[in-house]
Amino acid sequence: MRAMFKSELAAAAGVSTRTLMRWLKEPYMKQQLAHFHLTSKQQKLPGKLVKIICEHYVIDPN
């Protein structure tokens, strides 16, 4: 899976970037984010994390 900007991923999910950020603050996703050492200001998400998010929330990134 390719790296994506948060705004691209939110658009693929059909939600606002703000809603995507709320999703990423859930306990399971916080645990996953901790492994990648991401900050809330980071705009581009690595491909491995995009895959985890898409599988968890059933998002088609294409």
NORWO-V275543 format. One record per residue. N is the residue number from 0. RES is the residue in one letter. PSI is psi in radians with two decimals (NA if undefined). OMEGA is omega in whole degrees, 0 to 359 (none if undefined). D_CENTER is the distance of its C-alpha to the mean C-alpha in Angstrom with 1 decimal. Layout:
BEGIN
N_RES_PSI_OMEGA_D_CENTER / N_RES_PSI_OMEGA_D_CENTER
END
This chain:
BEGIN
0_M_2.53_182_12.4 / 1_R_2.76_176_12.1 / 2_A_2.57_182_10.0 / 3_M_2.66_171_8.5 / 4_F_2.68_179_8.5 / 5_K_-0.66_181_6.3 / 6_S_-0.64_177_9.4 / 7_E_-0.75_180_9.6 / 8_L_-0.71_178_6.5 / 9_A_-0.72_179_7.9 / 10_A_-0.69_178_11.3 / 11_A_-0.58_179_10.8 / 12_A_-0.26_181_10.0 / 13_G_0.47_180_12.9 / 14_V_2.98_177_11.9 / 15_S_2.85_178_12.1 / 16_T_-0.62_179_9.8 / 17_R_-0.72_178_11.5 / 18_T_-0.72_177_10.7 / 19_L_-0.72_179_6.9 / 20_M_-0.64_176_7.8 / 21_R_-0.72_178_10.2 / 22_W_-0.68_182_8.1 / 23_L_-0.22_178_6.4 / 24_K_-0.06_177_10.2 / 25_E_2.65_185_11.5 / 26_P_-0.78_181_13.6 / 27_Y_-0.79_183_12.1 / 28_M_-0.60_177_8.5 / 29_K_-0.69_179_10.6 / 30_Q_-0.74_179_12.6 / 31_Q_-0.70_179_10.1 / 32_L_-0.59_181_8.9 / 33_A_-0.60_180_12.7 / 34_H_-0.45_182_13.4 / 35_F_-0.06_179_11.6 / 36_H_0.82_179_13.3 / 37_L_2.67_175_10.7 / 38_T_2.87_180_11.9 / 39_S_-0.37_181_10.9 / 40_K_-0.22_180_12.7 / 41_Q_2.23_185_11.0 / 42_Q_-0.61_183_9.9 / 43_K_2.24_180_9.2 / 44_L_2.39_179_6.6 / 45_P_2.69_183_9.0 / 46_G_-0.69_180_9.7 / 47_K_-0.70_180_10.0 / 48_L_-0.66_177_6.6 / 49_V_-0.71_179_5.4 / 50_K_-0.78_179_8.5 / 51_I_-0.78_181_7.9 / 52_I_-0.79_181_5.1 / 53_C_-0.69_178_7.5 / 54_E_-0.70_183_10.4 / 55_H_-0.73_183_9.8 / 56_Y_0.13_178_9.4 / 57_V_1.12_180_11.6 / 58_I_2.34_174_10.1 / 59_D_1.88_186_12.3 / 60_P_-0.10_182_10.7 / 61_N_NA_none_14.4
END
